[in-house]
Amino acid sequence: MSRLYGDPIEVWIRDGQPVQFVWRDRLYAVREVQDHWVVAREWWKTSDSDPGERRFWRLVAATGRESGTYELRFDTAGGDWLLLRAWD
């Protein structure tokens, strides 16, 4: 089962992919990227000349011995990272 969050996170990138992130004051190390996809933002719903895109990653990450599956989103227009979903 998954849970939705939408929490802001801090992310470290290497070679264009997340390698670590901090969520709720805990550091997570990315063990495996399971999926990556990009969605163009709806330019007709914004007044920005470049609405950017949203980049998503589904990955396995661990903090200590505990690991889980997480979905991260990066918004290129605002430069914001969110943890959208976590699986039990």
KESE-814296 format. One record per residue (C-alpha): x, y, z; residue number from 0. Coordinates in nm, 2 decimals. Layout:
N
+--------+--------+--------+-----+
!   east !  north !     up !   i !
+--------+--------+--------+-----+
!      X !      Y !      Z ! NUM !
...
+--------+--------+--------+-----+
***
This chain:
88
+--------+--------+--------+-----+
!   east !  north !     up !   i !
+--------+--------+--------+-----+
!   0.00 !   0.00 !   0.00 !   0 !
!   0.12 !   0.35 !  -0.07 !   1 !
!   0.07 !   0.68 !   0.11 !   2 !
!   0.06 !   1.03 !  -0.05 !   3 !
!   0.27 !   1.31 !   0.11 !   4 !
!   0.37 !   1.60 !  -0.11 !   5 !
!   0.64 !   1.70 !   0.14 !   6 !
!   0.93 !   1.93 !   0.03 !   7 !
!   1.27 !   1.75 !   0.04 !   8 !
!   1.64 !   1.83 !  -0.01 !   9 !
!   1.80 !   1.61 !  -0.28 !  10 !
!   2.16 !   1.54 !  -0.40 !  11 !
!   2.21 !   1.46 !  -0.76 !  12 !
!   2.48 !   1.27 !  -0.95 !  13 !
!   2.48 !   1.21 !  -1.32 !  14 !
!   2.13 !   1.36 !  -1.34 !  15 !
!   1.97 !   1.12 !  -1.09 !  16 !
!   1.90 !   1.14 !  -0.71 !  17 !
!   2.15 !   0.97 !  -0.49 !  18 !
!   2.04 !   1.10 !  -0.15 !  19 !
!   1.76 !   1.30 !   0.00 !  20 !
!   1.65 !   1.43 !   0.34 !  21 !
!   1.29 !   1.38 !   0.44 !  22 !
!   1.16 !   1.46 !   0.79 !  23 !
!   1.51 !   1.51 !   0.92 !  24 !
!   1.64 !   1.17 !   0.80 !  25 !
!   1.90 !   1.11 !   0.53 !  26 !
!   1.81 !   0.85 !   0.27 !  27 !
!   2.06 !   0.68 !   0.04 !  28 !
!   1.92 !   0.58 !  -0.30 !  29 !
!   1.99 !   0.21 !  -0.36 !  30 !
!   1.81 !   0.16 !  -0.69 !  31 !
!   1.62 !   0.38 !  -0.94 !  32 !
!   1.32 !   0.17 !  -1.06 !  33 !
!   1.16 !   0.41 !  -1.30 !  34 !
!   1.20 !   0.77 !  -1.43 !  35 !
!   0.96 !   0.97 !  -1.64 !  36 !
!   0.90 !   1.33 !  -1.75 !  37 !
!   0.57 !   1.51 !  -1.79 !  38 !
!   0.54 !   1.85 !  -1.97 !  39 !
!   0.36 !   2.11 !  -1.77 !  40 !
!   0.03 !   2.24 !  -1.91 !  41 !
!   0.15 !   2.56 !  -2.07 !  42 !
!  -0.21 !   2.67 !  -2.14 !  43 !
!  -0.28 !   2.68 !  -1.76 !  44 !
!   0.00 !   2.92 !  -1.67 !  45 !
!   0.12 !   3.27 !  -1.77 !  46 !
!   0.48 !   3.17 !  -1.77 !  47 !
!   0.66 !   3.17 !  -2.10 !  48 !
!   0.84 !   2.85 !  -2.00 !  49 !
!   0.62 !   2.64 !  -1.77 !  50 !
!   0.89 !   2.37 !  -1.75 !  51 !
!   0.84 !   2.01 !  -1.69 !  52 !
!   0.80 !   1.77 !  -1.40 !  53 !
!   1.05 !   1.49 !  -1.36 !  54 !
!   0.96 !   1.18 !  -1.15 !  55 !
!   1.16 !   0.90 !  -1.00 !  56 !
!   1.04 !   0.58 !  -0.84 !  57 !
!   1.33 !   0.45 !  -0.63 !  58 !
!   1.44 !   0.23 !  -0.34 !  59 !
!   1.61 !   0.42 !  -0.07 !  60 !
!   1.74 !   0.33 !   0.28 !  61 !
!   1.81 !   0.51 !   0.60 !  62 !
!   2.02 !   0.27 !   0.81 !  63 !
!   1.88 !  -0.08 !   0.78 !  64 !
!   1.53 !   0.03 !   0.69 !  65 !
!   1.45 !   0.06 !   0.32 !  66 !
!   1.14 !   0.15 !   0.12 !  67 !
!   1.01 !   0.26 !  -0.22 !  68 !
!   0.96 !   0.63 !  -0.28 !  69 !
!   0.84 !   0.86 !  -0.55 !  70 !
!   1.02 !   1.19 !  -0.59 !  71 !
!   0.92 !   1.48 !  -0.82 !  72 !
!   1.14 !   1.77 !  -0.94 !  73 !
!   0.96 !   2.08 !  -1.09 !  74 !
!   1.20 !   2.24 !  -1.34 !  75 !
!   1.01 !   2.57 !  -1.34 !  76 !
!   1.04 !   2.63 !  -0.97 !  77 !
!   1.34 !   2.41 !  -0.89 !  78 !
!   1.14 !   2.24 !  -0.61 !  79 !
!   1.17 !   1.87 !  -0.50 !  80 !
!   0.88 !   1.68 !  -0.34 !  81 !
!   0.84 !   1.34 !  -0.19 !  82 !
!   0.51 !   1.25 !  -0.34 !  83 !
!   0.45 !   0.89 !  -0.23 !  84 !
!   0.60 !   0.61 !  -0.01 !  85 !
!   0.51 !   0.24 !  -0.02 !  86 !
!   0.49 !   0.03 !   0.29 !  87 !
+--------+--------+--------+-----+
***
